[in-house]
Amino acid sequence: MDQRTPVRGCDVFMPWGYAIWEQIMRYADTLFKEHGVKNAYFPTLIPESLLVKEAEHFEGFTPEVAWVTEAGNEKLAERLALRPTSETIMYYMFSQWIRSYRDLPLRINQWVNVFRWETKATRPFLRSREFLWQEGHTVHRTLDEANQEVLDIIEIYSRIFEELGALPSLLLRRTEQDKFAGALYTVAFDTFIPEAGRVLQLGTVHNLGQNFAKPFGITFLDSDGKEKTAWQTSWGISTRLIGAIIAVHGDDRGAVLPPRVAPTQVVIVPIIFKGKEEPVLNAARDIGEKLKSMGLRVEVDDRDDYTAGWKFNHWELKGVPLRIEVGPQDVENGGFTAVRRDTGEKTFMKMDEIGKVPEILERMQREMLERARKRLEEAIVTVRTKDELKEAIEEKKIARSFWCGDPKCEDAVKELTGGAEIRGTKFLEIEGAEGEKCVVCGKEAHHVVYIAKSY
Amino acid sequence: MDQRTPVRGCDVFMPWGYAIWEQIMRYADTLFKEHGVKNAYFPTLIPESLLVKEAEHFEGFTPEVAWVTEAGNEKLAERLALRPTSETIMYYMFSQWIRSYRDLPLRINQWVNVFRWETKATRPFLRSREFLWQEGHTVHRTLDEANQEVLDIIEIYSRIFEELGALPSLLLRRTEQDKFAGALYTVAFDTFIPEAGRVLQLGTVHNLGQNFAKPFGITFLDSDGKEKTAWQTSWGISTRLIGAIIAVHGDDRGAVLPPRVAPTQVVIVPIIFKGKEEPVLNAARDIGEKLKSMGLRVEVDDRDDYTAGWKFNHWELKGVPLRIEVGPQDVENGGFTAVRRDTGEKTFMKMDEIGKVPEILERMQREMLERARKRLEEAIVTVRTKDELKEAIEEKKIARSFWCGDPKCEDAVKELTGGAEIRGTKFLEIEGAEGEKCVVCGKEAHHVVYIAKSY
């Protein structure tokens, strides 16, 4: 089934991929709500006059904006942007809602479609002109509270990436050139795809400072009776995560889904021989019921117009974590064979051991994260010269190096390496650059930076 | 907090209203999935060339379509419509996916935003230029199967409206003039708002016949080796449901939410007197924990900067079904006072009776549906003359009458009544019009119809 539509860069999210997204939404939404975030829905269409209010923001997004100019049979008086992100429309509303310190903190999230008219080559999940995401937007009394919010969201995002997606990442503060248009600073999670030698951004958290609160007039009467300007954060993860999970864990035979994010965690394939259908089908269905009652997401593939071999390939391609095979032999021996999608490891299990299936899945989840983390860590090489840097990038590594902080040297890195970028400095962890020289200009270095090609 | 934005007809769905929508989505989505429906996501933007493929459909929607004509800094070669509904883009894809009878039935749903550039006056939830909905689209081998699907979806929708929203409705087959643009026939659910004397459409189910399958080329190789054209249905419910729930059940003091759809089912308000804060607050929190452990959605409003009276009004306005008051007196008596939002009924309950709270909510849910159903039934009056018809509509009733079937008489009904419409004939129930005359022309009647003003 093809997902490409006649609109370039706007693909269908097919049922299987969308079901992965549903798992991500459910997991993330629960964590957001526990943190006090409320969901809402803001209009897709943003008047141009609102979009231009924060100058850097507008400049950053305008090359990628799609515009509605006609409706019914009339030309509109003002162009309406399809939201590339919703800071401007939300903050226009926030400025009217917030009156006093009692209204703070305000934490609003929405799960929506957004539009960025990419001119680069698009690819399903990783770069498309329309994608799905959540965007969280918070308002606080002080900069300290906004900084704390950034830390809290980092904690939540880490859990989503690691616990659910088995995705390790580098937590990096982006450079001034690379931060979100309008932010004070941007923190981003980069995971790594070894085969491509590229990093992939999983999500971002922005401390917006008062950069939006000022032009949008988001002020509040504080408890000391003074009118003050608020502090803000915004943060998002998107359907890119589906692509990340597939790219990080996949193999030659297709996707390999971490059990917690898999729409179907166990598929049961009865292996049928003429005349022995009944006991095998019964056993398969019985195993299915037992596993469902343990809370697992299970499918019994008892279709009779496909062969067992066809089914094996079909479910391997989709990345279902565990396949259970039941043939006449298994039934005679009072059990079944479980096959892990990631390692191919086969285990014959007696029926009274069926309670151990969840453990197999949990172990698989853990091991997938560990393997991916090892690959990420092994990909990092420290380099001190231009030649070492070029070599590291050519060898599909992430270069750890030293930088003076000059944007000219940042640009030079791209030219030197054929497109690799300074992805930023470690956030939360402190890495000193004392005694080191900038890998480009050789002057005193102030930052330990990570350099890689990206999607 | 105001929900109006600078884009007319595009309002914010505020957290409380959106939380009602989340309850609806969760309930409906579970029923859809049990029925074998799979969720997916199709692009928002539909090329004009696709939208025009089914002529009636295009004609029906084009006066309300918003168009993207520019992106980045370029004019697009072809205008892209913001989906008013997704038949065209979905069926273009279905025609590529479906090859054989093995691929059928195909049942796809999406939860998305849609756009209809209304020229009529807009109102929050009931008529807006952007709203949220689900659209289900199915493909079948035969007309019989498509008819059965219509019945199955009617069953599911009835459960959503009645069990969740406590909304009674008339199930009507729309007239030829009024059916969905491109459908064979349309079945719709109309609920009734007594104060306004207007009906409100809750949802629609369309049997599309082969009207789309033919122009889009949705064919399949059947088991008899013949290539055949498929049969289709589509169906949707939207954020209008939020408006229906508020309008049907609300009173002078605000919304009254049926317990099953209420984001918060019980709010606990401690009534605090100086020096007696501690035992009252402890009791309130204890009650909160106990109710949560029973699976109820509970809020303890222990804010100290608002009075109890302010909180009563606040939660009544939002429509929380049950308020629990705990004051020093209640604590001394070892219990609390429960107040139903719909009837104002107050009950003092001992702590060991707390297990009965869910029953109160279930009874309230049931009674709300019964009351609303009674109001709907009492609103229906059978009329046989033009004068009776005019009078019924003036008195804010639903007129049950007789119609010859001529579209001219249908149009005349609107003129006669100042805007009331023939909403259709009963679906599933058979009502004979034998011996009756058309209320407009006096010729032989063929249909028993329901006539009302609508939103």
Interface residues (C-beta under 8 A of the other chain):
Chain A: M1 D2 T5 P6 V7 C10 D11 V12 F13 M14 P15 Y18 A19 W21 E22 K38 N39 A40 Y41 F42 P43 T44 L45 I46 P47 S49 L50 P63 E64 V65 A66 W67 V68 T69 E70 A71 G72 N73 R79 L80 L82 I89 Y92 M93 Q96 W97 R102 I108 V112 N113 F115 W117 T119 E130 L132 D305
Chain B: M1 D2 T5 P6 V7 C10 D11 V12 F13 M14 P15 Y18 A19 W21 E22 K38 N39 A40 Y41 F42 P43 T44 L45 I46 P47 S49 L50 P63 E64 V65 A66 W67 V68 T69 E70 A71 G72 N73 R79 L80 L82 I89 Y92 M93 Q96 W97 R102 I108 V112 N113 F115 W117 T119 E130 L132 D305
